[in-house]
Amino acid sequence: MRVVLGVKNSSDSIDFETEQSAEEVRNIIANANVDSMIELTDNNNRKILMQKEFLSYALIGDTPKHTVGFGALN
């Protein structure tokens, strides 16, 4: 599962892959208090910690595959 976390007042984002489900990631973010830390784990078992007050957005989900060309021709 791909997760992108936007950082307030910054053009940078935190982008990583995780084994956690989309629902689990959403619940961790939604249940964190404004002054508490969000703790997620990436596929390399590294911890990603972010204070919730600095989170501007979260994109949760795999990127759809882009097709190139005109598609199937009949």
OpenMM code with the backbone's topology and positions (N, CA, C; nanometers):
from openmm import Vec3, app, unit

residues = "MET ARG VAL VAL LEU GLY VAL LYS ASN SER SER ASP SER ILE ASP PHE GLU THR GLU GLN SER ALA GLU GLU VAL ARG ASN ILE ILE ALA ASN ALA ASN VAL ASP SER MET ILE GLU LEU THR ASP ASN ASN ASN ARG LYS ILE LEU MET GLN LYS GLU PHE LEU SER TYR ALA LEU ILE GLY ASP THR PRO LYS HIS THR VAL GLY PHE GLY ALA LEU ASN".split()
positions = [
    Vec3(0.0847, -0.1161, 0.0000),
    Vec3(0.0000, 0.0000, 0.0000),
    Vec3(0.0900, 0.1233, 0.0000),
    Vec3(0.0632, 0.2154, -0.0889),
    Vec3(0.1405, 0.3393, -0.0957),
    Vec3(0.0732, 0.4451, -0.0094),
    Vec3(0.1549, 0.5182, 0.0672),
    Vec3(0.1060, 0.6263, 0.1522),
    Vec3(0.1903, 0.7501, 0.1239),
    Vec3(0.1242, 0.8635, 0.1049),
    Vec3(0.1918, 0.9920, 0.0886),
    Vec3(0.1355, 1.0855, 0.1947),
    Vec3(0.2244, 1.1405, 0.2781),
    Vec3(0.1841, 1.2339, 0.3826),
    Vec3(0.2357, 1.3724, 0.3469),
    Vec3(0.1459, 1.4698, 0.3378),
    Vec3(0.1851, 1.6071, 0.3109),
    Vec3(0.2247, 1.6766, 0.4394),
    Vec3(0.3262, 1.7622, 0.4313),
    Vec3(0.3764, 1.8345, 0.5471),
    Vec3(0.3332, 1.9802, 0.5356),
    Vec3(0.2686, 2.0334, 0.6401),
    Vec3(0.2239, 2.1734, 0.6396),
    Vec3(0.3413, 2.2674, 0.6169),
    Vec3(0.3154, 2.3741, 0.5427),
    Vec3(0.4133, 2.4798, 0.5154),
    Vec3(0.5402, 2.4272, 0.4487),
    Vec3(0.5271, 2.3215, 0.3705),
    Vec3(0.6409, 2.2639, 0.2998),
    Vec3(0.5927, 2.2056, 0.1677),
    Vec3(0.6773, 2.2128, 0.0671),
    Vec3(0.6420, 2.1511, -0.0607),
    Vec3(0.6802, 2.0031, -0.0624),
    Vec3(0.7499, 1.9578, 0.0413),
    Vec3(0.7913, 1.8179, 0.0503),
    Vec3(0.6789, 1.7308, 0.1039),
    Vec3(0.6877, 1.6029, 0.0731),
    Vec3(0.5944, 1.5052, 0.1285),
    Vec3(0.6731, 1.3815, 0.1695),
    Vec3(0.6112, 1.2984, 0.2510),
    Vec3(0.6708, 1.1724, 0.2937),
    Vec3(0.5983, 1.0632, 0.2171),
    Vec3(0.6716, 0.9899, 0.1349),
    Vec3(0.6138, 0.8908, 0.0441),
    Vec3(0.6769, 0.7553, 0.0746),
    Vec3(0.5942, 0.6545, 0.1066),
    Vec3(0.6482, 0.5230, 0.1394),
    Vec3(0.5465, 0.4138, 0.1116),
    Vec3(0.5952, 0.2906, 0.1063),
    Vec3(0.5119, 0.1718, 0.0895),
    Vec3(0.4990, 0.1039, 0.2253),
    Vec3(0.3804, 0.0501, 0.2550),
    Vec3(0.3574, -0.0172, 0.3823),
    Vec3(0.2752, -0.1438, 0.3625),
    Vec3(0.2915, -0.2364, 0.4551),
    Vec3(0.2119, -0.3593, 0.4561),
    Vec3(0.0778, -0.3353, 0.5255),
    Vec3(0.0653, -0.2223, 0.5967),
    Vec3(-0.0585, -0.1910, 0.6671),
    Vec3(-0.1698, -0.1670, 0.5655),
    Vec3(-0.2916, -0.2035, 0.6034),
    Vec3(-0.4055, -0.1846, 0.5134),
    Vec3(-0.4450, -0.0374, 0.5091),
    Vec3(-0.5190, 0.0003, 0.4068),
    Vec3(-0.5672, 0.1383, 0.3940),
    Vec3(-0.6536, 0.1753, 0.5140),
    Vec3(-0.7370, 0.0828, 0.5572),
    Vec3(-0.8248, 0.1078, 0.6723),
    Vec3(-0.7437, 0.1289, 0.8000),
    Vec3(-0.6390, 0.0504, 0.8181),
    Vec3(-0.5543, 0.0633, 0.9367),
    Vec3(-0.4823, 0.1979, 0.9374),
    Vec3(-0.4270, 0.2383, 0.8235),
    Vec3(-0.3584, 0.3677, 0.8136),
    Vec3(-0.4568, 0.4812, 0.8399),
    Vec3(-0.5753, 0.4733, 0.7804),
    Vec3(-0.6770, 0.5763, 0.8010),
    Vec3(-0.7149, 0.5874, 0.9481),
    Vec3(-0.7327, 0.4746, 1.0151),
    Vec3(-0.7697, 0.4758, 1.1567),
    Vec3(-0.6597, 0.5340, 1.2442),
    Vec3(-0.5339, 0.5015, 1.2150),
    Vec3(-0.4224, 0.5570, 1.2922),
    Vec3(-0.4219, 0.7089, 1.2813),
    Vec3(-0.4393, 0.7600, 1.1597),
    Vec3(-0.4389, 0.9053, 1.1389),
    Vec3(-0.5618, 0.9699, 1.2018),
    Vec3(-0.6784, 0.9116, 1.1803),
    Vec3(-0.8031, 0.9700, 1.2306),
    Vec3(-0.8104, 0.9694, 1.3826),
    Vec3(-0.7537, 0.8685, 1.4474),
    Vec3(-0.7655, 0.8561, 1.5924),
    Vec3(-0.6568, 0.9295, 1.6695),
    Vec3(-0.5583, 0.9850, 1.6011),
    Vec3(-0.4522, 1.0596, 1.6688),
    Vec3(-0.5049, 1.1967, 1.7104),
    Vec3(-0.4695, 1.2386, 1.8308),
    Vec3(-0.5050, 1.3730, 1.8765),
    Vec3(-0.4181, 1.4743, 1.8033),
    Vec3(-0.4625, 1.5990, 1.8005),
    Vec3(-0.3900, 1.7042, 1.7277),
    Vec3(-0.2459, 1.7175, 1.7762),
    Vec3(-0.2224, 1.7024, 1.9058),
    Vec3(-0.0877, 1.7207, 1.9599),
    Vec3(-0.0118, 1.5888, 1.9774),
    Vec3(-0.0614, 1.4801, 1.9191),
    Vec3(0.0063, 1.3512, 1.9345),
    Vec3(0.0791, 1.3122, 1.8058),
    Vec3(0.1547, 1.2039, 1.8143),
    Vec3(0.2334, 1.1556, 1.7014),
    Vec3(0.1565, 1.0489, 1.6247),
    Vec3(0.1704, 1.0527, 1.4929),
    Vec3(0.1209, 0.9467, 1.4060),
    Vec3(0.2395, 0.8529, 1.3852),
    Vec3(0.2199, 0.7235, 1.4078),
    Vec3(0.3277, 0.6262, 1.3901),
    Vec3(0.2843, 0.5204, 1.2902),
    Vec3(0.3560, 0.5146, 1.1781),
    Vec3(0.3304, 0.4156, 1.0738),
    Vec3(0.4599, 0.3387, 1.0483),
    Vec3(0.4496, 0.2218, 0.9867),
    Vec3(0.5662, 0.1380, 0.9590),
    Vec3(0.5730, 0.1099, 0.8095),
    Vec3(0.6929, 0.1301, 0.7498),
    Vec3(0.7071, 0.1037, 0.6064),
    Vec3(0.7445, -0.0423, 0.5816),
    Vec3(0.7601, -0.0794, 0.4543),
    Vec3(0.7911, -0.2177, 0.4170),
    Vec3(0.9277, -0.2646, 0.4663),
    Vec3(1.0169, -0.1722, 0.4993),
    Vec3(1.1496, -0.2067, 0.5514),
    Vec3(1.1518, -0.2074, 0.7035),
    Vec3(1.0336, -0.2062, 0.7641),
    Vec3(1.0149, -0.2080, 0.9092),
    Vec3(1.0706, -0.0834, 0.9781),
    Vec3(1.0790, 0.0278, 0.9043),
    Vec3(1.1188, 0.1558, 0.9634),
    Vec3(0.9936, 0.2267, 1.0119),
    Vec3(1.0064, 0.2995, 1.1212),
    Vec3(0.8944, 0.3748, 1.1772),
    Vec3(0.8924, 0.5151, 1.1174),
    Vec3(0.7754, 0.5579, 1.0747),
    Vec3(0.7550, 0.6942, 1.0274),
    Vec3(0.6739, 0.7640, 1.1352),
    Vec3(0.7312, 0.8665, 1.1947),
    Vec3(0.6657, 0.9414, 1.3016),
    Vec3(0.6425, 1.0838, 1.2549),
    Vec3(0.5226, 1.1333, 1.2767),
    Vec3(0.4899, 1.2701, 1.2391),
    Vec3(0.3899, 1.3246, 1.3398),
    Vec3(0.4152, 1.4449, 1.3854),
    Vec3(0.3192, 1.5080, 1.4748),
    Vec3(0.1968, 1.5466, 1.3924),
    Vec3(0.0781, 1.5107, 1.4398),
    Vec3(-0.0431, 1.5275, 1.3603),
    Vec3(-0.0671, 1.6728, 1.3206),
    Vec3(-0.0279, 1.7668, 1.4039),
    Vec3(-0.0532, 1.9070, 1.3711),
    Vec3(0.0216, 1.9522, 1.2457),
    Vec3(0.1251, 1.8776, 1.2025),
    Vec3(0.2010, 1.9121, 1.0827),
    Vec3(0.1550, 1.8369, 0.9588),
    Vec3(0.0517, 1.7547, 0.9717),
    Vec3(-0.0021, 1.6791, 0.8589),
    Vec3(-0.1010, 1.7662, 0.7822),
    Vec3(-0.0755, 1.7874, 0.6531),
    Vec3(-0.1692, 1.8671, 0.5733),
    Vec3(-0.2627, 1.7789, 0.4913),
    Vec3(-0.2153, 1.6616, 0.4484),
    Vec3(-0.3013, 1.5677, 0.3755),
    Vec3(-0.2394, 1.4289, 0.3798),
    Vec3(-0.3209, 1.3291, 0.3493),
    Vec3(-0.2733, 1.1910, 0.3392),
    Vec3(-0.3367, 1.1271, 0.2168),
    Vec3(-0.2540, 1.0721, 0.1298),
    Vec3(-0.3014, 0.9942, 0.0153),
    Vec3(-0.2735, 0.8485, 0.0479),
    Vec3(-0.3780, 0.7689, 0.0509),
    Vec3(-0.3652, 0.6286, 0.0902),
    Vec3(-0.4172, 0.5424, -0.0233),
    Vec3(-0.3337, 0.4551, -0.0745),
    Vec3(-0.3769, 0.3643, -0.1803),
    Vec3(-0.2722, 0.3502, -0.2871),
    Vec3(-0.2817, 0.2404, -0.3587),
    Vec3(-0.1877, 0.2154, -0.4668),
    Vec3(-0.2187, 0.3049, -0.5856),
    Vec3(-0.1146, 0.3433, -0.6579),
    Vec3(-0.1301, 0.4260, -0.7762),
    Vec3(-0.1849, 0.3398, -0.8891),
    Vec3(-0.2900, 0.3858, -0.9556),
    Vec3(-0.3422, 0.3057, -1.0668),
    Vec3(-0.2404, 0.2982, -1.1800),
    Vec3(-0.2414, 0.1894, -1.2509),
    Vec3(-0.1501, 0.1722, -1.3637),
    Vec3(-0.1960, 0.2620, -1.4782),
    Vec3(-0.1008, 0.3348, -1.5377),
    Vec3(-0.1312, 0.4241, -1.6489),
    Vec3(-0.1147, 0.3474, -1.7797),
    Vec3(-0.2117, 0.3616, -1.8653),
    Vec3(-0.2007, 0.2970, -1.9954),
    Vec3(-0.1386, 0.3942, -2.0945),
    Vec3(-0.0637, 0.3409, -2.1865),
    Vec3(0.0022, 0.4213, -2.2884),
    Vec3(-0.0518, 0.3777, -2.4233),
    Vec3(-0.0812, 0.4732, -2.5074),
    Vec3(-0.1304, 0.4401, -2.6408),
    Vec3(-0.2802, 0.4600, -2.6507),
    Vec3(-0.3383, 0.3932, -2.7475),
    Vec3(-0.4793, 0.4127, -2.7773),
    Vec3(-0.5679, 0.3021, -2.7220),
    Vec3(-0.5125, 0.2111, -2.6445),
    Vec3(-0.5924, 0.1028, -2.5887),
    Vec3(-0.6078, -0.0103, -2.6885),
    Vec3(-0.7015, -0.0956, -2.6608),
    Vec3(-0.7230, -0.2124, -2.7469),
    Vec3(-0.7900, -0.1702, -2.8767),
    Vec3(-0.7350, -0.2164, -2.9854),
    Vec3(-0.7934, -0.1884, -3.1160),
    Vec3(-0.8695, -0.3116, -3.1618),
    Vec3(-0.9902, -0.2920, -3.2097),
    Vec3(-1.0711, -0.4051, -3.2585),
    Vec3(-1.0540, -0.4236, -3.4064),
] * unit.nanometer
topology = app.Topology()
chain = topology.addChain("A")
for resn in residues:
    res = topology.addResidue(resn, chain)
    for name in ("N", "CA", "C"):
        topology.addAtom(name, app.Element.getBySymbol(name[0]), res)
